[in-house]
Amino acid sequence: MKIVILGAGQVGSSLAENLVSEDNDITVVDVDDSRLSTLRDRFDLRTVVGPASSPTVLEQAGVDDADMLVAVTMNDETNMLACKIAGALFNVPTKIARIRSDDYMRYPEIFASENLAVDHIISPEQELTNYIQKLIEVPEALQVLDFADGRVRLVAVRAYFGGPLVGHQLQELRRHMPHIDTRVAAIYRQNRPIAPEGTTIIEHGDEVFFIAAREHIRDVLLELGREDKPVGNVMIAGGGNTGRRLAKALEKDYHVKLIDHNRKNSTRLSAELNRTLVLEGEATDEDLLHNENIEDMDVFCALTSNDEDNIMAALMAKRMGALKVIALINRSSYVDLVQSGQIDVAISPAHATIGPLLSHVRQGDIRVVHSLRRGAAEAIELIVHGDQKTSKVVGRRIEQLNLPKGATIGAIVRDSEVLIAHHDTVIEAEDHVIVFVLNKRMIPQIEKLFQVGFGFF
């Protein structure tokens, strides 16, 4: 597939990195040649220097025969105009735009084909807000991902000494929880993936991914002794787009405090938010945290635009008594280093928000893509089409499928029923199949396996 990416920031660079190894022809456009130079040095792709909404620059980027245009610059207007030009002048089949402003999102009709001609909208800030909100809903989790419109949930937890996981084989879980249908989709040990088998023994510190129907996840966590007390108090550091959106989403159900260092922005936030207590100050101010009872906070979220401030604020909040701390870390190289210490969850914005973009790029009928382990792995929801003659999976048991090593089918959603996958589960047409892929380089094999062929026998 030939794809032109406009914008070499965090989102654009992360998308290019994910797609360039999958036999795609990638061109990246940006006004900053130093960013493009970094991408050229790391990956096999083309770059063009210039404004993303210039018809001449778009033509130089090869948009005239591109299959897809992905406009993810930091400017909404540039992204929308680029999509309009790509459709009007170059007839690009698929056009995706990053939109940050809530104002534009209130009027979806402006993106219709007869207007701005944007086929799909992506809002990384909103995706990030949703991601963090799930972590607050399930405070004992390291990652929470939904599939099939929320009917299936994948949750990652850390195994700990004394817990029912450590020192036991996975096959013992079924005997321990006979009334709950769940399975372990993947295990990471010291940042290395382990394909789960019945005889696999969980060790202290392992990151274990469970998949189950959403209504059963709480029971699974209870059985594993990971049920924390419900979250009541949340403190947010940073009143930018993500902090503001998160406060607005949480304030109906939680007691929320938001800290922002800018007086003008704090005043605006006070007027916009209904139940959130907005505080002007620095999130790394120990006196401020003490005066605002940081020790009573169930969750502290450091969401400023500065990595160092987020790390320091999260560490300080944890030391002063906050139960769970979440830090937004833009530099992906920091994430693993930080999360292995006192910070409970470190989030890379690019990896947390890349899934919706990938779901539009992947081949086949893919509804949901979640990037896992900072982009090293993926969880995908595919819809199966065809019959036993035209499909390599319809009418076959999971044990009969030619899945690449390290790929696991975790669950199947059939109509409204959630089926946890086992070796003898038979796949039917129109099933929603959730696949956990330990290495993203396996993705083309997965896509090929689930594609409908002509007269396949």
Secondary structure, 3 states (H helix, E strand, C coil): CEEEEECCCHHHHHHHHHHHCCCCEEEEEECCHHHHHHHHHHCCCEEEECCCCCHHHHHHCCHHHCCEEEECCCCHHHHHHHHHHHHHHHCCCEEEEECCCHHHHCCHHHHCCCCCCCCEEECHHHHHHHHHHHHHHCCCCCEEEEEHHHCEEEEEEECCCCCCCCCCECHHHHHHCCCCCCEEEEEEECCEEECCCCCCECCCCCEEEEEEEHHHHHHHHHHCCCCCCCCCEEEEECCCHHHHHHHHHHCCCCEEEEEECCHHHHHHHHHHCCCCEEEECCCCCHHHHHHCCHHHCCEEEECCCCHHHHHHHHHHHHHCCCCEEEEECCCHHHHHHHHCCCCCEEECHHHHHCHHHHHHHCCCCEEEEEEEHHHCEEEEEEECCCCCCCCCCCCCEHHHCCCCCCEEEEEEEECCEEEECCCCCECCCCCEEEEEECCHHHHHHHHHHHCCCCCCC
